[in-house]
Amino acid sequence: MTDDGTAATAAATGTLGYEQARDELIEVVRRLEAGGTTLEESLALWERGEELAKVCRHWLEGARARLDAALARPQDGTDEG
């Protein structure tokens, strides 16, 4: 049960690259730890942080899958070193 604003935020977050999402997540955490925000602002920051964490997790899982696939390929017997 999300409202249109949350759905729009989730859709916009999906277009972020890993580094962008990570950097924004760091800033969200910094702001939450600093305090001084209203409850409403804190909740909005928390929700944004959750979305950003999902984006980062998606990128990292994709990277892990690519590494696993590369490691699973049989070696062709040539030395590259």
N, C-alpha and C positions, 0 to 999 in steps of 0.2 A: 504494500500500500504506500505508494509514493505519490507526491503531488507533482504537478507539471514542472515546477522549479527543480526538484530533485532529479527528475528524469532528464531534464535538459542538462543539468550539471553532469550527470553520469555520462550522457552522450558526448558532451564536450570533453570530458576527461579521457575518453577512449581514444582521442586523437593525439594525446600527448606522447612524446617519446619518453624513454626511461629516465634520462637525465633531467628533463623538464619536470616530470612527476616527482622524482626524488628531491629535487631542489625545492619545489613548492611544498612538499611534505615536510621537509626540514624547517621551512619557514612557519608552517602551520603549528608544528610541535613547539617551536620557539615561542610563538605567540601564546599558545596555551600554557606553557610553563611559566611565562612571564606574569600571567594573570592580568587583572585589571580590566577584564572584559565582562560584559553582562552575561547572564545565563544564556540568553538567546544567541549572542555572538559566539559563546563557547560551544554551544551545540552545533551551530553552523560550521564552525571550524572543525569540530570533531567529525561531522559528517563528511566534510571535504577531505579530511585526512584519511578517512576510511576508503573513500573513492580513490584517492591517490595511491594508497597502499595496494589496492586491488590492481591498479594499472602497473605498479612496480612488480607485483607478484606475477602478473601476466607476462611481462617482458622477461623476467627471470626464468619462469617456467619454459618459455619459448626457447630461451638460450640454452637451458639444460637439455631440452629435447633435441636441439640441433647438435649439441656436443655428444649426446648419447648416440645419435644417428651416425655421426662421423666416427666415433669410436667403434661402432658395431660393423662398419664397412670392413670387408676383408682387405688385408694388405696385398699389394700387387707384387711385392718382392723387390721393389727398387729402393735403393738407398738415396735419400735426398740430402745427405749430410756429408 
